[in-house]
Amino acid sequence: MSNNRLAPERHGHTRPMAVRKTDPEPRKAGCGSAGAVIFLLLVGTVVVLMLTGVLPSPFETQITAPPVTAAGTPTPNYFITPVGHGTDTPTATEQVILIPTDTPVPTQTTQPTQTSTPWSAAFVIRGTPEAFPHTLLYDRYACEEYLFIGGEVWDLRESPLKGMIVKLTGTYGNGVVDLSSESGEVTVYGQSAYGFVLENQQIKTDSLYIQLFDPAGNPLSARVKLSISGNCDGNLLLVNYKQVQELP
């Protein structure tokens, strides 16, 4: 037998336990509707940002930059035109040049050429230059020594005219000649005579020129070429000037 004692049985009816009566917690109203409003606001904000371009739209095709290609190789077209945004292919346009019909075309104007006015000499050489042997006036010199050139100057009344300038220019032999003589300073030819003395080269030449000027250097006659024979019977050359019109 077990040594444990059995508890004495209690007779009679069992008394029920008292249970505290509590009210159920009231359900919080409005939580579900507030979350829906916040969700809609977030969705609307995202849509607005995608429409304004702040956020990329998942429905648009993304455009990526092409990779760098080596120089000299053709560049492939990596740009894809989004659907619905096609662009027209540019076509070559014809360039039209308008030429006004009423505008006068400029023409090149020709500059007027300078023309020399006719010049009339106030003095001319009487006759032609004459050649004589130098012994006619210079018999004390040998033919081989000198070449003599001289003459007189007369005015309109055949009177001796002093103070005029006679110039002998050009070349003789291997030398340049540039000499001047005033009428009236060499009396061997006359009262209004001039004269030149050159070392006789005994050559034939026509490279000497003679001309009459006034004291101011204005030409009074034409520039005349002299012919030198180089012979001893012609080494004295006489050139006389005669006035034919009034001086200005």
C-alpha positions as CSV (number, residue, x, y, z in Angstrom):
1,M,0.0,0.0,0.0
2,S,1.2,3.5,-0.6
3,N,2.1,5.5,2.3
4,N,0.6,8.6,0.7
5,R,-2.5,9.7,2.2
6,L,-5.4,10.5,0.1
7,A,-6.9,13.9,0.6
8,P,-10.3,13.7,2.0
9,E,-13.0,14.1,-0.5
10,R,-15.1,17.2,-0.3
11,H,-18.7,16.6,-0.6
12,G,-21.2,19.0,-1.9
13,H,-21.4,21.3,-4.9
14,T,-18.3,23.0,-6.4
15,R,-18.3,26.8,-6.1
16,P,-17.5,28.6,-9.3
17,M,-14.5,31.0,-9.5
18,A,-15.1,34.7,-9.8
19,V,-13.7,36.1,-13.1
20,R,-13.1,39.8,-13.6
21,K,-15.2,41.2,-16.3
22,T,-13.2,43.5,-18.7
23,D,-14.5,45.6,-21.7
24,P,-12.9,44.8,-25.1
25,E,-10.4,47.5,-26.4
26,P,-12.0,49.8,-28.8
27,R,-10.6,49.5,-32.5
28,K,-8.5,52.4,-33.6
29,A,-10.4,54.0,-36.4
30,G,-8.7,55.8,-39.5
31,C,-5.3,54.0,-39.6
32,G,-6.0,52.2,-42.9
33,S,-7.3,55.3,-44.7
34,A,-4.4,57.5,-43.6
35,G,-1.9,55.0,-45.0
36,A,-3.7,55.0,-48.3
37,V,-3.6,58.7,-48.6
38,I,0.1,58.8,-47.9
39,F,0.7,56.1,-50.5
40,L,-1.2,58.1,-53.1
41,L,0.7,61.2,-52.3
42,L,4.0,59.4,-52.8
43,V,2.9,57.9,-56.1
44,G,1.7,61.3,-57.3
45,T,5.0,63.0,-56.4
46,V,7.0,60.3,-58.2
47,V,4.8,60.8,-61.3
48,V,5.3,64.5,-61.3
49,L,9.0,64.2,-60.9
50,M,9.2,61.8,-63.9
51,L,7.0,64.1,-66.0
52,T,9.3,67.1,-65.2
53,G,12.4,65.1,-66.0
54,V,13.8,65.1,-62.4
55,L,13.5,61.3,-62.2
56,P,14.0,59.1,-65.3
57,S,10.9,57.5,-66.7
58,P,11.0,53.7,-66.9
59,F,8.9,53.9,-70.0
60,E,11.4,56.0,-72.1
61,T,14.4,54.6,-73.9
62,Q,17.6,55.7,-72.3
63,I,20.2,57.5,-74.5
64,T,23.8,56.6,-73.7
65,A,27.0,58.4,-75.0
66,P,28.9,56.5,-77.6
67,P,32.3,55.1,-76.7
68,V,35.5,57.0,-77.8
69,T,36.7,55.7,-81.2
70,A,40.2,55.9,-82.7
71,A,40.9,58.7,-85.1
72,G,40.3,57.8,-88.7
73,T,37.7,55.1,-88.0
74,P,34.0,55.6,-88.9
75,T,31.9,56.5,-85.8
76,P,28.9,54.1,-85.4
77,N,25.5,55.6,-84.7
78,Y,24.7,54.7,-81.1
79,F,21.9,57.2,-80.7
80,I,18.4,55.7,-80.8
81,T,15.6,58.0,-81.5
82,P,12.8,57.3,-78.9
83,V,9.6,56.0,-80.4
84,G,7.1,58.7,-81.0
85,H,9.8,61.4,-81.2
86,G,11.1,60.9,-84.7
87,T,13.0,63.7,-86.4
88,D,13.0,64.6,-90.1
89,T,16.2,63.8,-92.0
90,P,17.7,67.1,-93.2
91,T,17.9,67.5,-96.9
92,A,20.3,69.6,-98.9
93,T,19.0,73.1,-99.6
94,E,19.8,74.8,-102.8
95,Q,21.7,78.1,-102.3
96,V,20.1,80.9,-104.3
97,I,22.2,84.0,-105.0
98,L,20.1,87.1,-105.7
99,I,21.6,89.5,-108.1
100,P,19.9,92.9,-108.2
101,T,19.0,94.0,-111.6
102,D,18.8,97.7,-111.1
103,T,22.2,98.1,-109.3
104,P,24.8,99.6,-111.7
105,V,27.9,97.6,-112.1
106,P,31.0,99.6,-111.2
107,T,33.3,100.1,-114.1
108,Q,37.0,100.8,-114.0
109,T,37.7,104.4,-114.8
110,T,40.8,105.2,-116.9
111,Q,43.0,107.8,-115.4
112,P,43.6,110.7,-117.8
113,T,47.0,110.6,-119.3
114,Q,49.2,113.6,-119.0
115,T,49.8,115.2,-122.4
116,S,52.5,117.7,-123.0
117,T,51.4,121.1,-124.3
118,P,53.0,122.2,-127.6
119,W,56.2,124.1,-126.8
120,S,57.5,126.7,-129.2
121,A,61.2,127.6,-129.0
122,A,62.0,131.3,-128.8
123,F,65.5,130.7,-130.4
124,V,66.6,128.6,-133.2
125,I,70.0,127.7,-134.7
126,R,70.7,130.0,-137.6
127,G,71.3,127.7,-140.6
128,T,73.2,124.6,-139.5
129,P,76.2,124.0,-137.4
130,E,79.3,124.6,-139.6
131,A,82.7,122.9,-139.2
132,F,86.0,124.8,-140.0
133,P,89.7,124.2,-139.5
134,H,90.7,125.5,-136.0
135,T,93.4,127.6,-137.6
136,L,90.7,130.0,-138.7
137,L,90.7,131.4,-135.1
138,Y,93.2,129.4,-133.1
139,D,96.2,129.1,-135.4
140,R,98.7,128.9,-132.5
141,Y,97.4,125.4,-131.5
142,A,98.0,122.1,-133.2
143,C,95.1,120.1,-134.6
144,E,95.7,117.2,-132.2
145,E,95.3,119.4,-129.1
146,Y,91.8,120.8,-129.0
147,L,88.3,120.7,-130.3
148,F,86.6,124.1,-130.4
149,I,82.8,124.7,-130.3
150,G,81.3,128.3,-130.1
151,G,79.1,130.9,-131.6
152,E,76.9,134.0,-131.0
153,V,73.4,134.8,-129.7
154,W,71.2,137.4,-131.5
155,D,67.9,138.9,-130.5
156,L,64.9,139.7,-132.8
157,R,66.6,142.9,-134.1
158,E,69.8,141.0,-135.0
159,S,71.5,142.6,-132.0
160,P,74.0,140.8,-129.8
161,L,72.2,139.3,-126.8
162,K,74.4,138.7,-123.7
163,G,73.7,136.9,-120.5
164,M,72.1,133.8,-122.1
165,I,73.3,130.3,-121.0
166,V,74.5,127.7,-123.5
167,K,75.0,124.1,-122.3
168,L,77.0,121.4,-123.9
169,T,76.2,117.9,-122.7
170,G,76.6,114.3,-123.6
171,T,79.7,112.1,-124.0
172,Y,82.9,112.5,-126.0
173,G,85.3,109.6,-126.2
174,N,85.3,107.9,-122.8
175,G,84.3,111.0,-120.8
176,V,81.0,112.7,-119.8
177,V,80.5,116.3,-120.9
178,D,78.5,118.8,-118.9
179,L,79.6,122.3,-119.6
180,S,78.0,125.8,-119.6
181,S,79.0,129.1,-121.2
182,E,77.4,132.5,-120.9
183,S,76.9,134.6,-124.1
184,G,79.3,137.5,-124.1
185,E,82.1,135.9,-122.2
186,V,84.1,134.6,-125.2
187,T,84.7,137.6,-127.6
188,V,86.7,135.7,-130.2
189,Y,83.4,134.7,-131.9
190,G,81.7,138.2,-131.4
191,Q,80.2,140.5,-128.8
192,S,77.6,138.0,-127.6
193,A,79.7,134.9,-128.1
194,Y,80.1,131.7,-126.0
195,G,82.6,128.9,-126.4
196,F,83.8,125.5,-125.3
197,V,87.2,123.8,-125.6
198,L,87.6,120.0,-125.4
199,E,90.7,117.9,-125.7
200,N,90.7,116.6,-129.2
201,Q,90.0,112.8,-129.3
202,Q,90.1,112.9,-133.1
203,I,87.1,110.6,-133.3
204,K,83.9,110.8,-135.2
205,T,80.9,111.0,-132.9
206,D,77.4,112.4,-132.6
207,S,77.0,112.1,-128.8
208,L,77.3,115.8,-128.0
209,Y,74.2,118.0,-127.5
210,I,73.8,121.8,-127.4
211,Q,70.9,123.9,-126.0
212,L,70.2,127.6,-125.1
213,F,68.7,128.6,-121.7
214,D,67.8,131.9,-120.1
215,P,69.6,133.0,-116.9
216,A,66.9,131.3,-114.7
217,G,67.5,127.9,-116.4
218,N,64.4,127.8,-118.6
219,P,65.0,126.3,-122.1
220,L,64.9,128.8,-125.0
221,S,65.8,126.4,-127.8
222,A,65.5,122.8,-128.7
223,R,68.2,120.3,-127.7
224,V,70.3,119.7,-130.9
225,K,72.7,116.9,-131.6
226,L,76.2,117.9,-132.9
227,S,78.1,115.8,-135.5
228,I,81.9,115.7,-134.9
229,S,84.0,114.5,-137.9
230,G,87.3,114.0,-136.0
231,N,89.2,115.6,-138.9
232,C,91.6,118.5,-138.6
233,D,89.7,120.5,-141.1
234,G,86.6,120.3,-139.0
235,N,87.7,120.7,-135.4
236,L,86.2,124.2,-135.1
237,L,82.4,124.0,-134.9
238,L,80.3,127.2,-135.1
239,V,76.7,127.3,-133.7
240,N,74.8,130.6,-133.8
241,Y,71.4,131.3,-132.1
242,K,68.8,133.7,-133.4
243,Q,65.6,134.8,-131.6
244,V,62.4,134.2,-133.6
245,Q,59.7,135.2,-131.1
246,E,59.1,137.3,-128.0
247,L,60.0,135.9,-124.7
248,P,57.0,135.3,-122.3
